[in-house]
Amino acid sequence: MSILNTREEILFLLRGFFATPIITVLGKSGVIDQMLKGEFRLQDIKSVENVEIFEYTIKYLVQIGLLRSGRKSEYYEITILGEKILSRYGSFVLLHSYRSFMDNLDSMLFDKNSQIPKCDRLENVIGSGLTNGRKFFPEAIKMLDCIELGTIVDIGCGDGYFLSKVIEKFPEVDVVASDLSEIAINQTVLNLNAIDNSLNITTILGDAYDVKKWSAELLNKNTNIKEEIVISIWYVVHEVSQGKPERIIEFFKEIYKFLPKAQLIIGEITRINDKLLSRNRYHSLMPEFQFFHDISKQGVLSWEEYQLILKNIPYSLKAEKLFDPILDDVKVIPTGFIWHLSPK
């Protein structure tokens, strides 16, 4: 049995309070991308207005081992640890998008009239795109290789990063971007047009769970829709499930009813039990993810519930990729997964 170092545990818990907003701000503003290119001076980062505050920020990153002094005076460079951490700044942006929950926790706990806050949708979109683009999306693109892709319908399109990767691999594909957030759709169109302003992009603003509505809009706006349709659904299942697998079974049945030939690419996270997360707290952010998903009434489902869903929907599992698995005795429980589902 390992001996816990109480001081290290406290530092581990406290450091994120400073590190997360700092890395988020530097990442969103493009400063980290500039740092990753090589040695830099404070004055090389032209977007910074307050150089004094920036200097203190850089010194903090030096003190926690992410940066170091360069070979020349006045220069800084990223350490090996810093490169591994700062290149993944999207994870910090994603977590930081829920800061309003932390800022208002006292009123949520002690004021019966308190309202549940909302996440910073733009940060959430940016963070999700960056995180998934590094980890999840490449595996989904591999799954698309075995499909004669005509139209990609991205439900919960975020900032369009997944669609940009699809277009990169399949330049002739027709693109449909759908989201409940107008911010997300606008960001998607902006990002995709920056890649190719001749793209034919169809947008649908609406609730993913209302399959009848968005599928009708899809077919009305695309009278010449290409036969091979793939519907990608990223992290929408937990938003609409209300914690009930039967809702998701019905959701998939509705998709099959209105678009019976469409194939599905599903990306999701899974609920891990408290005891298992406690044993793996150094290796997973799921305690944080489950906390803010629970507060915001999003129903993250367990791996067992997903197996139940798979048995009761009119789709076959064609391919599967599991992420960051946790060993529970002899069972392997993924904290995230991608499914390629094909209609039976």
C-alpha positions as a Markdown table, in Angstrom:
| # | Residue | x | y | z |
|---|---|---|---|---|
| 1 | Met | 0.0 | 0.0 | 0.0 |
| 2 | Ser | 1.5 | 3.4 | -1.1 |
| 3 | Ile | 1.9 | 6.1 | 1.5 |
| 4 | Leu | 0.1 | 9.4 | 0.7 |
| 5 | Asn | 2.1 | 12.6 | 0.8 |
| 6 | Thr | -0.5 | 15.0 | 2.2 |
| 7 | Arg | 1.5 | 18.1 | 1.1 |
| 8 | Glu | 1.7 | 16.9 | -2.5 |
| 9 | Glu | -2.0 | 16.0 | -2.5 |
| 10 | Ile | -2.9 | 19.6 | -1.3 |
| 11 | Leu | -0.6 | 21.2 | -4.0 |
| 12 | Phe | -2.2 | 18.9 | -6.6 |
| 13 | Leu | -5.6 | 20.1 | -5.7 |
| 14 | Leu | -4.7 | 23.8 | -5.4 |
| 15 | Arg | -2.6 | 24.4 | -8.5 |
| 16 | Gly | -5.4 | 24.0 | -11.0 |
| 17 | Phe | -7.0 | 27.1 | -9.6 |
| 18 | Phe | -4.3 | 29.2 | -11.1 |
| 19 | Ala | -3.0 | 27.0 | -13.9 |
| 20 | Thr | -6.3 | 26.4 | -15.6 |
| 21 | Pro | -7.4 | 30.0 | -16.3 |
| 22 | Ile | -3.8 | 31.0 | -17.2 |
| 23 | Ile | -3.4 | 28.2 | -19.8 |
| 24 | Thr | -6.9 | 28.8 | -21.1 |
| 25 | Val | -6.3 | 32.6 | -21.7 |
| 26 | Leu | -2.9 | 32.0 | -23.3 |
| 27 | Gly | -4.3 | 29.2 | -25.4 |
| 28 | Lys | -7.4 | 31.0 | -26.6 |
| 29 | Ser | -5.4 | 34.1 | -27.5 |
| 30 | Gly | -2.9 | 32.2 | -29.6 |
| 31 | Val | 0.0 | 32.9 | -27.3 |
| 32 | Ile | 0.7 | 29.2 | -26.6 |
| 33 | Asp | 0.8 | 28.4 | -30.3 |
| 34 | Gln | 3.5 | 31.1 | -30.6 |
| 35 | Met | 5.4 | 29.7 | -27.6 |
| 36 | Leu | 5.4 | 26.2 | -29.2 |
| 37 | Lys | 7.3 | 27.5 | -32.2 |
| 38 | Gly | 10.5 | 28.0 | -30.2 |
| 39 | Glu | 12.4 | 30.5 | -28.1 |
| 40 | Phe | 10.6 | 33.8 | -27.5 |
| 41 | Arg | 10.9 | 37.1 | -25.8 |
| 42 | Leu | 8.1 | 38.9 | -24.0 |
| 43 | Gln | 8.1 | 41.6 | -26.6 |
| 44 | Asp | 7.7 | 39.0 | -29.4 |
| 45 | Ile | 4.1 | 38.4 | -28.3 |
| 46 | Lys | 2.6 | 41.4 | -30.0 |
| 47 | Ser | -1.0 | 40.8 | -28.9 |
| 48 | Val | -0.1 | 41.4 | -25.2 |
| 49 | Glu | -0.9 | 44.9 | -24.0 |
| 50 | Asn | 0.2 | 44.7 | -20.4 |
| 51 | Val | 3.8 | 43.4 | -20.5 |
| 52 | Glu | 4.3 | 43.6 | -16.8 |
| 53 | Ile | 1.4 | 41.2 | -16.1 |
| 54 | Phe | 2.6 | 39.0 | -18.9 |
| 55 | Glu | 6.0 | 38.8 | -17.3 |
| 56 | Tyr | 4.6 | 37.7 | -14.0 |
| 57 | Thr | 2.5 | 35.1 | -15.9 |
| 58 | Ile | 5.6 | 33.7 | -17.7 |
| 59 | Lys | 7.5 | 33.6 | -14.4 |
| 60 | Tyr | 4.7 | 31.5 | -12.9 |
| 61 | Leu | 4.9 | 29.0 | -15.8 |
| 62 | Val | 8.7 | 28.8 | -15.2 |
| 63 | Gln | 8.2 | 28.2 | -11.5 |
| 64 | Ile | 5.9 | 25.2 | -12.2 |
| 65 | Gly | 8.2 | 23.7 | -14.7 |
| 66 | Leu | 6.4 | 24.4 | -18.0 |
| 67 | Leu | 8.8 | 27.1 | -19.2 |
| 68 | Arg | 12.5 | 27.9 | -18.6 |
| 69 | Ser | 15.0 | 30.6 | -19.4 |
| 70 | Gly | 16.4 | 30.3 | -22.9 |
| 71 | Arg | 19.9 | 30.1 | -24.1 |
| 72 | Lys | 20.1 | 33.8 | -24.6 |
| 73 | Ser | 19.1 | 36.4 | -21.9 |
| 74 | Glu | 15.6 | 37.7 | -22.1 |
| 75 | Tyr | 14.5 | 34.6 | -24.0 |
| 76 | Tyr | 12.2 | 31.8 | -22.8 |
| 77 | Glu | 11.4 | 28.3 | -24.1 |
| 78 | Ile | 9.0 | 25.5 | -23.4 |
| 79 | Thr | 10.3 | 22.5 | -21.4 |
| 80 | Ile | 9.6 | 18.9 | -22.4 |
| 81 | Leu | 6.9 | 18.8 | -19.7 |
| 82 | Gly | 5.6 | 22.1 | -20.9 |
| 83 | Glu | 5.3 | 21.0 | -24.5 |
| 84 | Lys | 3.3 | 17.9 | -23.5 |
| 85 | Ile | 0.9 | 20.0 | -21.3 |
| 86 | Leu | 0.6 | 23.2 | -23.2 |
| 87 | Ser | 0.0 | 21.5 | -26.6 |
| 88 | Arg | -3.1 | 20.1 | -25.0 |
| 89 | Tyr | -4.5 | 23.5 | -23.9 |
| 90 | Gly | -7.9 | 22.6 | -25.3 |
| 91 | Ser | -8.6 | 20.4 | -22.3 |
| 92 | Phe | -8.0 | 23.4 | -20.0 |
| 93 | Val | -10.3 | 25.6 | -22.2 |
| 94 | Leu | -13.0 | 23.0 | -22.0 |
| 95 | Leu | -12.8 | 22.7 | -18.2 |
| 96 | His | -12.6 | 26.5 | -17.9 |
| 97 | Ser | -15.9 | 26.9 | -19.8 |
| 98 | Tyr | -17.7 | 25.7 | -16.7 |
| 99 | Arg | -16.1 | 28.3 | -14.4 |
| 100 | Ser | -19.4 | 30.0 | -13.7 |
| 101 | Phe | -20.5 | 26.8 | -11.9 |
| 102 | Met | -17.6 | 27.2 | -9.5 |
| 103 | Asp | -18.0 | 31.0 | -9.2 |
| 104 | Asn | -21.6 | 30.5 | -8.2 |
| 105 | Leu | -21.3 | 27.4 | -6.1 |
| 106 | Asp | -22.0 | 29.2 | -2.8 |
| 107 | Ser | -25.3 | 30.7 | -4.1 |
| 108 | Met | -26.3 | 27.3 | -5.6 |
| 109 | Leu | -25.7 | 25.6 | -2.3 |
| 110 | Phe | -27.2 | 28.2 | 0.1 |
| 111 | Asp | -29.7 | 30.3 | -1.9 |
| 112 | Lys | -32.9 | 28.4 | -2.7 |
| 113 | Asn | -33.7 | 31.0 | -5.4 |
| 114 | Ser | -30.3 | 30.5 | -7.1 |
| 115 | Gln | -30.4 | 29.6 | -10.8 |
| 116 | Ile | -28.1 | 27.0 | -12.4 |
| 117 | Pro | -25.6 | 28.9 | -14.4 |
| 118 | Lys | -24.6 | 28.2 | -18.0 |
| 119 | Cys | -21.2 | 27.3 | -19.4 |
| 120 | Asp | -19.3 | 29.6 | -21.6 |
| 121 | Arg | -20.6 | 28.2 | -24.9 |
| 122 | Leu | -17.8 | 29.6 | -27.1 |
| 123 | Glu | -15.1 | 28.3 | -24.8 |
| 124 | Asn | -16.9 | 25.0 | -24.6 |
| 125 | Val | -17.0 | 24.8 | -28.4 |
| 126 | Ile | -13.3 | 25.8 | -28.8 |
| 127 | Gly | -12.1 | 23.4 | -26.0 |
| 128 | Ser | -14.2 | 20.5 | -27.3 |
| 129 | Gly | -12.9 | 20.9 | -30.8 |
| 130 | Leu | -9.2 | 21.1 | -29.8 |
| 131 | Thr | -9.5 | 18.2 | -27.4 |
| 132 | Asn | -11.4 | 15.9 | -29.7 |
| 133 | Gly | -9.3 | 17.0 | -32.7 |
| 134 | Arg | -6.2 | 15.6 | -31.1 |
| 135 | Lys | -7.7 | 12.4 | -29.7 |
| 136 | Phe | -11.1 | 11.3 | -31.0 |
| 137 | Phe | -11.5 | 12.7 | -34.5 |
| 138 | Pro | -8.6 | 10.9 | -36.1 |
| 139 | Glu | -10.0 | 7.6 | -35.1 |
| 140 | Ala | -13.5 | 8.5 | -36.5 |
| 141 | Ile | -11.9 | 9.5 | -39.8 |
| 142 | Lys | -10.3 | 6.1 | -40.0 |
| 143 | Met | -13.8 | 4.6 | -39.6 |
| 144 | Leu | -15.1 | 6.7 | -42.5 |
| 145 | Asp | -12.4 | 5.2 | -44.7 |
| 146 | Cys | -14.6 | 2.1 | -45.2 |
| 147 | Ile | -17.7 | 4.1 | -46.2 |
| 148 | Glu | -18.5 | 5.5 | -49.6 |
| 149 | Leu | -19.2 | 8.9 | -48.1 |
| 150 | Gly | -21.7 | 11.2 | -49.9 |
| 151 | Thr | -23.1 | 13.4 | -47.1 |
| 152 | Ile | -21.9 | 14.1 | -43.6 |
| 153 | Val | -24.5 | 15.3 | -41.1 |
| 154 | Asp | -22.8 | 16.5 | -37.9 |
| 155 | Ile | -25.3 | 16.7 | -35.0 |
| 156 | Gly | -23.7 | 18.9 | -32.3 |
| 157 | Cys | -21.2 | 20.4 | -34.7 |
| 158 | Gly | -19.4 | 22.5 | -32.1 |
| 159 | Asp | -16.9 | 24.7 | -34.0 |
| 160 | Gly | -16.8 | 22.5 | -37.0 |
| 161 | Tyr | -13.4 | 21.0 | -36.3 |
| 162 | Phe | -14.6 | 17.4 | -37.1 |
| 163 | Leu | -16.2 | 18.6 | -40.3 |
| 164 | Ser | -13.0 | 20.3 | -41.3 |
| 165 | Lys | -11.2 | 17.0 | -40.9 |
| 166 | Val | -13.8 | 15.2 | -42.9 |
| 167 | Ile | -13.5 | 17.8 | -45.7 |
| 168 | Glu | -9.7 | 17.4 | -45.7 |
| 169 | Lys | -10.0 | 13.7 | -46.3 |
| 170 | Phe | -13.2 | 13.7 | -48.5 |
| 171 | Pro | -13.2 | 17.0 | -50.4 |
| 172 | Glu | -16.3 | 16.1 | -52.5 |
| 173 | Val | -18.5 | 15.4 | -49.4 |
| 174 | Asp | -21.7 | 17.4 | -48.9 |
| 175 | Val | -21.7 | 19.1 | -45.4 |
| 176 | Val | -24.6 | 19.5 | -43.0 |
| 177 | Ala | -23.9 | 21.2 | -39.6 |
| 178 | Ser | -26.5 | 21.1 | -36.9 |
| 179 | Asp | -26.4 | 22.4 | -33.3 |
| 180 | Leu | -28.7 | 23.7 | -30.6 |
| 181 | Ser | -26.3 | 26.7 | -30.3 |
| 182 | Glu | -26.3 | 29.5 | -32.9 |
| 183 | Ile | -22.8 | 30.4 | -31.7 |
| 184 | Ala | -21.6 | 26.9 | -32.6 |
| 185 | Ile | -23.2 | 27.0 | -36.0 |
| 186 | Asn | -21.8 | 30.5 | -36.8 |
| 187 | Gln | -18.3 | 29.4 | -35.7 |
| 188 | Thr | -18.6 | 26.3 | -37.8 |
| 189 | Val | -19.5 | 28.2 | -41.0 |
| 190 | Leu | -16.7 | 30.7 | -40.3 |
| 191 | Asn | -14.1 | 28.0 | -39.8 |
| 192 | Leu | -15.2 | 25.9 | -42.8 |
| 193 | Asn | -15.4 | 28.9 | -45.1 |
| 194 | Ala | -11.8 | 29.8 | -44.1 |
| 195 | Ile | -10.8 | 26.4 | -45.5 |
| 196 | Asp | -12.8 | 26.6 | -48.6 |
| 197 | Asn | -15.4 | 29.4 | -49.3 |
| 198 | Ser | -16.9 | 27.4 | -52.1 |
| 199 | Leu | -18.2 | 24.7 | -49.8 |
| 200 | Asn | -21.9 | 23.9 | -49.9 |
| 201 | Ile | -22.8 | 24.0 | -46.2 |
| 202 | Thr | -26.3 | 23.3 | -45.0 |
| 203 | Thr | -27.0 | 24.5 | -41.4 |
| 204 | Ile | -29.8 | 23.3 | -39.1 |
| 205 | Leu | -30.4 | 25.1 | -35.8 |
| 206 | Gly | -32.4 | 22.9 | -33.4 |
| 207 | Asp | -32.7 | 20.2 | -30.8 |
| 208 | Ala | -30.9 | 17.0 | -31.7 |
| 209 | Tyr | -33.6 | 14.9 | -29.9 |
| 210 | Asp | -36.3 | 16.2 | -32.2 |
| 211 | Val | -35.3 | 13.8 | -35.0 |
| 212 | Lys | -38.5 | 14.3 | -37.0 |
| 213 | Lys | -37.9 | 18.1 | -37.2 |
| 214 | Trp | -34.2 | 18.1 | -38.1 |
| 215 | Ser | -34.4 | 15.2 | -40.5 |
| 216 | Ala | -37.3 | 16.9 | -42.4 |
| 217 | Glu | -35.4 | 20.1 | -42.6 |
| 218 | Leu | -32.3 | 18.1 | -43.8 |
| 219 | Leu | -34.3 | 16.5 | -46.6 |
| 220 | Asn | -36.1 | 19.8 | -47.5 |
| 221 | Lys | -32.9 | 21.7 | -47.8 |
| 222 | Asn | -31.1 | 19.0 | -49.7 |
| 223 | Thr | -33.4 | 17.7 | -52.4 |
| 224 | Asn | -30.5 | 16.2 | -54.2 |
| 225 | Ile | -28.9 | 14.7 | -51.1 |
| 226 | Lys | -26.2 | 12.2 | -51.9 |
| 227 | Glu | -27.2 | 8.6 | -51.1 |
| 228 | Glu | -24.5 | 7.6 | -48.7 |
| 229 | Ile | -25.4 | 9.6 | -45.5 |
| 230 | Val | -23.3 | 9.4 | -42.3 |
| 231 | Ile | -24.6 | 11.1 | -39.2 |
| 232 | Ser | -21.9 | 12.0 | -36.7 |
| 233 | Ile | -23.1 | 12.6 | -33.1 |
| 234 | Trp | -20.5 | 14.0 | -30.7 |
| 235 | Tyr | -21.4 | 14.2 | -27.0 |
| 236 | Val | -25.1 | 14.8 | -27.7 |
| 237 | Val | -26.3 | 11.5 | -26.2 |
| 238 | His | -25.5 | 12.6 | -22.6 |
| 239 | Glu | -27.1 | 16.0 | -23.2 |
| 240 | Val | -30.5 | 14.4 | -24.3 |
| 241 | Ser | -30.5 | 11.2 | -22.3 |
| 242 | Gln | -31.7 | 12.6 | -18.9 |
| 243 | Gly | -29.9 | 9.7 | -17.5 |
| 244 | Lys | -32.3 | 7.2 | -19.1 |
| 245 | Pro | -31.0 | 4.7 | -21.6 |
| 246 | Glu | -34.5 | 4.1 | -22.9 |
| 247 | Arg | -34.5 | 7.7 | -24.2 |
| 248 | Ile | -31.4 | 7.0 | -26.3 |
| 249 | Ile | -32.9 | 3.7 | -27.6 |
| 250 | Glu | -35.9 | 5.7 | -28.8 |
| 251 | Phe | -33.6 | 8.4 | -30.2 |
| 252 | Phe | -31.7 | 5.9 | -32.4 |
| 253 | Lys | -35.0 | 4.3 | -33.4 |
| 254 | Glu | -36.2 | 7.7 | -34.5 |
| 255 | Ile | -33.1 | 8.2 | -36.6 |
| 256 | Tyr | -33.6 | 4.8 | -38.2 |
| 257 | Lys | -37.3 | 5.6 | -38.9 |
| 258 | Phe | -36.7 | 8.9 | -40.8 |
| 259 | Leu | -33.2 | 8.1 | -42.3 |
| 260 | Pro | -33.1 | 4.3 | -42.5 |
| 261 | Lys | -30.0 | 4.1 | -44.7 |
| 262 | Ala | -27.8 | 6.4 | -42.7 |
| 263 | Gln | -24.8 | 5.1 | -40.9 |
| 264 | Leu | -23.8 | 6.6 | -37.5 |
| 265 | Ile | -20.6 | 7.7 | -35.9 |
| 266 | Ile | -21.1 | 8.2 | -32.2 |
| 267 | Gly | -18.6 | 9.8 | -29.8 |
| 268 | Glu | -19.3 | 9.7 | -26.0 |
| 269 | Ile | -18.0 | 9.7 | -22.5 |
| 270 | Thr | -19.1 | 7.2 | -19.9 |
| 271 | Arg | -20.0 | 7.4 | -16.2 |
| 272 | Ile | -17.5 | 5.8 | -13.9 |
| 273 | Asn | -18.5 | 4.8 | -10.3 |
| 274 | Asp | -17.1 | 6.8 | -7.4 |
| 275 | Lys | -14.9 | 4.2 | -6.0 |
| 276 | Leu | -13.2 | 3.4 | -9.3 |
| 277 | Leu | -12.6 | 7.1 | -10.0 |
| 278 | Ser | -11.1 | 7.6 | -6.5 |
| 279 | Arg | -8.5 | 4.9 | -7.2 |
| 280 | Asn | -7.7 | 6.5 | -10.6 |
| 281 | Arg | -7.9 | 10.2 | -9.7 |
| 282 | Tyr | -4.4 | 11.0 | -11.0 |
| 283 | His | -5.2 | 9.5 | -14.4 |
| 284 | Ser | -8.6 | 10.8 | -15.3 |
| 285 | Leu | -10.5 | 14.1 | -15.4 |
| 286 | Met | -13.8 | 12.3 | -15.1 |
| 287 | Pro | -14.5 | 13.5 | -11.5 |
| 288 | Glu | -14.5 | 17.0 | -12.9 |
| 289 | Phe | -16.5 | 16.1 | -16.0 |
| 290 | Gln | -19.1 | 14.2 | -14.0 |
| 291 | Phe | -19.4 | 17.0 | -11.5 |
| 292 | Phe | -20.3 | 19.7 | -13.9 |
| 293 | His | -22.4 | 17.4 | -16.1 |
| 294 | Asp | -24.4 | 16.4 | -13.1 |
| 295 | Ile | -25.0 | 20.0 | -12.0 |
| 296 | Ser | -26.1 | 21.0 | -15.5 |
| 297 | Lys | -28.5 | 18.1 | -15.6 |
| 298 | Gln | -26.7 | 16.1 | -18.3 |
| 299 | Gly | -27.2 | 12.4 | -18.1 |
| 300 | Val | -23.9 | 10.7 | -18.6 |
| 301 | Leu | -24.6 | 7.0 | -19.0 |
| 302 | Ser | -22.5 | 4.0 | -17.8 |
| 303 | Trp | -20.7 | 1.5 | -20.0 |
| 304 | Glu | -23.2 | -1.1 | -19.0 |
| 305 | Glu | -26.1 | 1.1 | -20.1 |
| 306 | Tyr | -24.5 | 1.6 | -23.4 |
| 307 | Gln | -24.3 | -2.1 | -23.9 |
| 308 | Leu | -28.0 | -2.3 | -23.1 |
| 309 | Ile | -28.6 | 0.4 | -25.7 |
| 310 | Leu | -26.6 | -1.5 | -28.3 |
| 311 | Lys | -28.8 | -4.6 | -27.9 |
| 312 | Asn | -32.0 | -2.7 | -28.4 |
| 313 | Ile | -31.4 | -0.5 | -31.4 |
| 314 | Pro | -31.8 | -1.3 | -35.1 |
| 315 | Tyr | -28.0 | -0.9 | -35.7 |
| 316 | Ser | -25.0 | -3.2 | -35.8 |
| 317 | Leu | -21.7 | -2.3 | -34.3 |
| 318 | Lys | -19.2 | -2.1 | -37.3 |
| 319 | Ala | -16.3 | -0.6 | -35.4 |
| 320 | Glu | -15.4 | 0.5 | -31.9 |
| 321 | Lys | -12.6 | 2.5 | -30.3 |
| 322 | Leu | -12.2 | 2.8 | -26.6 |
| 323 | Phe | -10.3 | 5.6 | -24.8 |
| 324 | Asp | -8.6 | 5.8 | -21.5 |
| 325 | Pro | -9.8 | 2.5 | -20.1 |
| 326 | Ile | -9.9 | 1.9 | -16.3 |
| 327 | Leu | -9.5 | -1.6 | -15.0 |
| 328 | Asp | -12.3 | -2.7 | -12.6 |
| 329 | Asp | -11.2 | -6.1 | -11.3 |
| 330 | Val | -11.2 | -8.1 | -14.6 |
| 331 | Lys | -13.4 | -5.7 | -16.6 |
| 332 | Val | -12.1 | -2.8 | -18.7 |
| 333 | Ile | -14.3 | 0.3 | -18.5 |
| 334 | Pro | -13.6 | 3.0 | -21.1 |
| 335 | Thr | -14.0 | 6.7 | -20.1 |
| 336 | Gly | -14.8 | 7.5 | -23.7 |
| 337 | Phe | -15.6 | 5.6 | -26.9 |
| 338 | Ile | -16.4 | 5.9 | -30.6 |
| 339 | Trp | -18.9 | 3.6 | -32.3 |
| 340 | His | -19.5 | 3.1 | -36.0 |
| 341 | Leu | -23.1 | 1.9 | -36.3 |
| 342 | Ser | -24.6 | 0.5 | -39.5 |
| 343 | Pro | -28.4 | -0.1 | -40.0 |
| 344 | Lys | -29.5 | -3.7 | -39.7 |
